[in-house]
């Protein structure tokens, strides 16, 4: 087993795993009791936090250089240089102002968004069980230093690179590092000839995860000095784009192509008509700026960051910002039942022996097993320990254990009482019965476990399951003289009985499911419990669910056959971890946007495979790390709130896009075409840049706006045909009113060129800015109240635009103030445009709504 191709050269470093643990301890100045607090603090100050370098936020200088490298900004800087060199001071000043203001606005808003995302991630940062001053305590994983001793159990992520000091049946998933899908068993013994990390069975590496057993690790390297840190640095931290990011990119390419075509056409046409080259160049550049939604990345980032803040207030922490859009697009939610559909308040309600009557020996051995288990703890163990008296466990001594794993589905403990050693096994009844050859009756006598008794015990379990009771089988066997046990020893067992548990339905679950279903999200329950248990819960919730598919049935289905079945099935029972992943992939292959909510080690692969990975605050490290979002409360109502915020965020992003494809695009298109037939430019390059700067600033309140109920009522995705339809209707409408403005100014009022430019500047700004109040809602504009921030920024931008032609110095900008009559006529045109836009709006958005509704 080795590293993925190309990785070995990245992580060439001394193989620390070839030295004995005591030698590594001495070299690091540590001990098996861990570091002292003062020593650890000094090492943290010296070596830095245990974080990957790629996670650091971009520096201000790097951000500035990235913005200036934008082709649009680079063209503007060239235009400014040309204007300055030719003595056009006004153009030079305006262009430089546009660059400074737009770049500063973009950087400030993105910096705030990054700070918001970083703060939210810190609130759910991973912790590790670290020995400090000889005492084990939970500490942030970022504070771990070389020399620390870390205690790991099943479900934990390995927080750094290190050597194994002690181990108990530890199995580690190293697929992230090696690419191998199978777990690796760890040991203390050295592997002298191990040269690659994948062969070092006595070493643990950052980013891998413990899926079974326990381990004690001495930390050797942290942060970017780990193997995973080196790999991450070599890859630059790049992640494949999400569906949302691909949609934004495709939209940007479409606008860029249209802009390039129009600008080149105008430039060539102007030169062919004998227009001044410099004036034609600056006009074409200004058109490019006016047509390009350069604030779209900022609007998207700020909208997502605001959405993340609002979702945090509703107890949903976002780890990946673009997942907010994916959550709004989600149309299927796969969830386990524990904690979401049930109260997660598991109680032991019975412990029958093979005769069906409660047997105290059953619960005693089960509690001893639970007390001594050091691997993956479950709520069932906690319920057993609450029931058992301390005196009953006090006489037992643990010798060894074989921890739980999801393949065996059981845990074994070697324990001794009064000199008698036995192996105690508890786990899934069906797998445990298969290992038993005898059973023990209430009198203590052993009886053969024949076919008749097996059938009776299986029927007893089915009857319990139909009552909604979850069963654990309990078995044992004598182990005289044994010091160690392994999975191979789990044979020839004596079946003792069942422990029965109940987890009552959550009172709010039915209403939360109904709320999600009302927003067109279908719920599918995926559980490791028996089908009868899950069906009993579904019936108790009185929620309509269709069809049941068990893990045994799934195992017999090909991926194609499974994809055909999953759409019509809502309950999946007794499924294994890999089957959960298969279900998610089958749903995705059918065209659904799938969310998966889970909290265990066995859920992590499915969480990672889903479009939206969801976990809860109390989940295992592996599940939380795989998730895109963390629910601070394991409640579907919380998730429903998050879905609403995701759809609200998308709605606000779409508002800016529609703004750019309606009046703004129409105005720029009209101006480009009019410049070919008018004997003068409708607006100079400086005036176009002013128009664009004021328009952009007026839209920064969009991320704070409200969304209509209809926008929250169904899943949504990128609807390019719908967007093109909207543009085809609303863009020409803007151009029609622009032409009407030209005709009014030239043929009715016969204004001069400076007055024409001032008047058309006012009409253009008014239609571009005010139409946001029309297209921000599917309802009648006067029936949907915009958020105060949007009102403030829009009206402030409009107020500034209206003032410009009337201020001292307007002549320097090429403006002359229009008369009162002319202003009145312009106001009438603007009102007429808004009224017609309101009338055509239902036609422009109708098909998109119909497609999403279907």
Secondary structure as the mmCIF struct_conf table of DSSP 4:
data_model
#
loop_
_struct_conf.conf_type_id
_struct_conf.id
_struct_conf.beg_label_comp_id
_struct_conf.beg_label_asym_id
_struct_conf.beg_label_seq_id
_struct_conf.end_label_comp_id
_struct_conf.end_label_asym_id
_struct_conf.end_label_seq_id
HELX_LH_PP_P HELX_LH_PP_P1 UNK A 3 UNK A 4
TURN_TY1_P TURN_TY1_P1 UNK A 5 UNK A 11
HELX_RH_3T_P HELX_RH_3T_P1 UNK A 16 UNK A 18
BEND BEND1 UNK A 19 UNK A 19
HELX_RH_AL_P HELX_RH_AL_P1 UNK A 21 UNK A 28
TURN_TY1_P TURN_TY1_P2 UNK A 29 UNK A 29
TURN_TY1_P TURN_TY1_P3 UNK A 32 UNK A 33
STRN STRN1 UNK A 35 UNK A 35
HELX_RH_AL_P HELX_RH_AL_P2 UNK A 37 UNK A 47
BEND BEND2 UNK A 50 UNK A 50
HELX_RH_3T_P HELX_RH_3T_P2 UNK A 53 UNK A 55
BEND BEND3 UNK A 56 UNK A 56
HELX_LH_PP_P HELX_LH_PP_P2 UNK A 57 UNK A 59
HELX_RH_AL_P HELX_RH_AL_P3 UNK A 60 UNK A 68
TURN_TY1_P TURN_TY1_P4 UNK A 69 UNK A 69
BEND BEND4 UNK A 70 UNK A 70
HELX_RH_AL_P HELX_RH_AL_P4 UNK A 71 UNK A 85
TURN_TY1_P TURN_TY1_P5 UNK A 86 UNK A 87
HELX_RH_AL_P HELX_RH_AL_P5 UNK A 89 UNK A 123
TURN_TY1_P TURN_TY1_P6 UNK A 124 UNK A 124
STRN STRN2 UNK A 127 UNK A 132
TURN_TY1_P TURN_TY1_P7 UNK A 133 UNK A 134
STRN STRN3 UNK A 135 UNK A 140
HELX_RH_3T_P HELX_RH_3T_P3 UNK A 141 UNK A 143
TURN_TY1_P TURN_TY1_P8 UNK A 146 UNK A 147
STRN STRN4 UNK A 149 UNK A 153
TURN_TY1_P TURN_TY1_P9 UNK A 154 UNK A 155
HELX_LH_PP_P HELX_LH_PP_P3 UNK A 156 UNK A 156
STRN STRN5 UNK A 157 UNK A 157
HELX_LH_PP_P HELX_LH_PP_P4 UNK A 158 UNK A 158
BEND BEND5 UNK A 160 UNK A 160
STRN STRN6 UNK A 161 UNK A 173
HELX_RH_AL_P HELX_RH_AL_P6 UNK A 175 UNK A 178
BEND BEND6 UNK A 182 UNK A 182
STRN STRN7 UNK A 184 UNK A 185
BEND BEND7 UNK A 188 UNK A 189
TURN_TY1_P TURN_TY1_P10 UNK A 192 UNK A 193
BEND BEND8 UNK A 196 UNK A 196
HELX_RH_3T_P HELX_RH_3T_P4 UNK A 197 UNK A 199
TURN_TY1_P TURN_TY1_P11 UNK A 201 UNK A 202
STRN STRN8 UNK A 203 UNK A 204
TURN_TY1_P TURN_TY1_P12 UNK A 206 UNK A 207
STRN STRN9 UNK A 209 UNK A 221
HELX_RH_3T_P HELX_RH_3T_P5 UNK A 223 UNK A 225
BEND BEND9 UNK A 226 UNK A 226
HELX_RH_AL_P HELX_RH_AL_P7 UNK A 227 UNK A 235
TURN_TY1_P TURN_TY1_P13 UNK A 236 UNK A 237
HELX_LH_PP_P HELX_LH_PP_P5 UNK A 240 UNK A 242
HELX_RH_AL_P HELX_RH_AL_P8 UNK A 243 UNK A 272
TURN_TY1_P TURN_TY1_P14 UNK A 273 UNK A 274
HELX_RH_AL_P HELX_RH_AL_P9 UNK A 277 UNK A 291
BEND BEND10 UNK A 292 UNK A 292
TURN_TY1_P TURN_TY1_P15 UNK A 294 UNK A 295
HELX_RH_AL_P HELX_RH_AL_P10 UNK A 296 UNK A 313
TURN_TY1_P TURN_TY1_P16 UNK A 314 UNK A 315
STRN STRN10 UNK A 316 UNK A 318
BEND BEND11 UNK A 319 UNK A 320
TURN_TY1_P TURN_TY1_P17 UNK A 321 UNK A 322
HELX_RH_AL_P HELX_RH_AL_P11 UNK A 323 UNK A 329
STRN STRN11 UNK A 332 UNK A 335
BEND BEND12 UNK A 337 UNK A 337
TURN_TY1_P TURN_TY1_P18 UNK A 338 UNK A 341
STRN STRN12 UNK A 342 UNK A 342
BEND BEND13 UNK A 344 UNK A 344
STRN STRN13 UNK A 347 UNK A 350
STRN STRN14 UNK A 352 UNK A 353
TURN_TY1_P TURN_TY1_P19 UNK A 354 UNK A 355
BEND BEND14 UNK A 356 UNK A 357
STRN STRN15 UNK A 358 UNK A 358
HELX_RH_AL_P HELX_RH_AL_P12 UNK A 360 UNK A 372
BEND BEND15 UNK A 375 UNK A 375
HELX_RH_AL_P HELX_RH_AL_P13 UNK A 379 UNK A 387
BEND BEND16 UNK A 388 UNK A 388
HELX_RH_AL_P HELX_RH_AL_P14 UNK A 390 UNK A 394
TURN_TY1_P TURN_TY1_P20 UNK A 395 UNK A 395
STRN STRN16 UNK A 396 UNK A 405
TURN_TY1_P TURN_TY1_P21 UNK A 406 UNK A 409
STRN STRN17 UNK A 410 UNK A 417
TURN_TY1_P TURN_TY1_P22 UNK A 418 UNK A 419
STRN STRN18 UNK A 420 UNK A 427
HELX_RH_AL_P HELX_RH_AL_P15 UNK A 429 UNK A 433
TURN_TY1_P TURN_TY1_P23 UNK A 434 UNK A 435
STRN STRN19 UNK A 436 UNK A 440
TURN_TY1_P TURN_TY1_P24 UNK A 442 UNK A 443
BEND BEND17 UNK A 444 UNK A 444
STRN STRN20 UNK A 446 UNK A 448
HELX_RH_AL_P HELX_RH_AL_P16 UNK A 451 UNK A 466
TURN_TY1_P TURN_TY1_P25 UNK A 467 UNK A 468
STRN STRN21 UNK A 470 UNK A 478
TURN_TY1_P TURN_TY1_P26 UNK A 480 UNK A 481
HELX_RH_3T_P HELX_RH_3T_P6 UNK A 487 UNK A 489
BEND BEND18 UNK A 492 UNK A 492
STRN STRN22 UNK A 493 UNK A 502
HELX_LH_PP_P HELX_LH_PP_P6 UNK A 504 UNK A 504
STRN STRN23 UNK A 505 UNK A 505
HELX_LH_PP_P HELX_LH_PP_P7 UNK A 506 UNK A 506
TURN_TY1_P TURN_TY1_P27 UNK A 507 UNK A 508
HELX_RH_AL_P HELX_RH_AL_P17 UNK A 509 UNK A 518
TURN_TY1_P TURN_TY1_P28 UNK A 519 UNK A 520
STRN STRN24 UNK A 522 UNK A 526
BEND BEND19 UNK A 528 UNK A 529
HELX_RH_AL_P HELX_RH_AL_P18 UNK A 531 UNK A 541
TURN_TY1_P TURN_TY1_P29 UNK A 542 UNK A 542
STRN STRN25 UNK A 548 UNK A 550
HELX_RH_AL_P HELX_RH_AL_P19 UNK A 551 UNK A 555
TURN_TY1_P TURN_TY1_P30 UNK A 556 UNK A 556
BEND BEND20 UNK A 557 UNK A 557
HELX_RH_AL_P HELX_RH_AL_P20 UNK A 559 UNK A 566
TURN_TY1_P TURN_TY1_P31 UNK A 567 UNK A 568
STRN STRN26 UNK A 571 UNK A 573
BEND BEND21 UNK A 574 UNK A 574
HELX_RH_AL_P HELX_RH_AL_P21 UNK A 577 UNK A 589
TURN_TY1_P TURN_TY1_P32 UNK A 590 UNK A 591
STRN STRN27 UNK A 594 UNK A 597
BEND BEND22 UNK A 600 UNK A 600
HELX_RH_3T_P HELX_RH_3T_P7 UNK A 601 UNK A 603
HELX_RH_AL_P HELX_RH_AL_P22 UNK A 604 UNK A 609
BEND BEND23 UNK A 610 UNK A 611
STRN STRN28 UNK A 612 UNK A 616
TURN_TY1_P TURN_TY1_P33 UNK A 617 UNK A 618
BEND BEND24 UNK A 619 UNK A 619
HELX_RH_AL_P HELX_RH_AL_P23 UNK A 621 UNK A 626
BEND BEND25 UNK A 628 UNK A 628
STRN STRN29 UNK A 629 UNK A 631
BEND BEND26 UNK A 632 UNK A 633
HELX_RH_AL_P HELX_RH_AL_P24 UNK A 636 UNK A 661
TURN_TY1_P TURN_TY1_P34 UNK A 662 UNK A 662
HELX_RH_AL_P HELX_RH_AL_P25 UNK A 663 UNK A 677
BEND BEND27 UNK A 678 UNK A 680
BEND BEND28 UNK A 682 UNK A 683
HELX_RH_AL_P HELX_RH_AL_P26 UNK A 685 UNK A 698
TURN_TY1_P TURN_TY1_P35 UNK A 699 UNK A 701
HELX_RH_3T_P HELX_RH_3T_P8 UNK A 702 UNK A 704
HELX_RH_AL_P HELX_RH_AL_P27 UNK A 709 UNK A 712
BEND BEND29 UNK A 713 UNK A 714
HELX_RH_AL_P HELX_RH_AL_P28 UNK A 720 UNK A 743
HELX_RH_PI_P HELX_RH_PI_P1 UNK A 744 UNK A 748
BEND BEND30 UNK A 749 UNK A 749
HELX_RH_AL_P HELX_RH_AL_P29 UNK A 753 UNK A 770
TURN_TY1_P TURN_TY1_P36 UNK A 771 UNK A 771
HELX_RH_AL_P HELX_RH_AL_P30 UNK A 772 UNK A 775
TURN_TY1_P TURN_TY1_P37 UNK A 776 UNK A 776
BEND BEND31 UNK A 778 UNK A 779
HELX_RH_3T_P HELX_RH_3T_P9 UNK A 781 UNK A 783
BEND BEND32 UNK A 784 UNK A 784
HELX_LH_PP_P HELX_LH_PP_P8 UNK A 785 UNK A 787
HELX_RH_AL_P HELX_RH_AL_P31 UNK A 788 UNK A 804
TURN_TY1_P TURN_TY1_P38 UNK A 805 UNK A 806
BEND BEND33 UNK A 807 UNK A 807
TURN_TY1_P TURN_TY1_P39 UNK A 808 UNK A 809
HELX_RH_3T_P HELX_RH_3T_P10 UNK A 810 UNK A 813
TURN_TY1_P TURN_TY1_P40 UNK A 814 UNK A 814
HELX_LH_PP_P HELX_LH_PP_P9 UNK A 817 UNK A 819
HELX_RH_AL_P HELX_RH_AL_P32 UNK A 820 UNK A 853
#
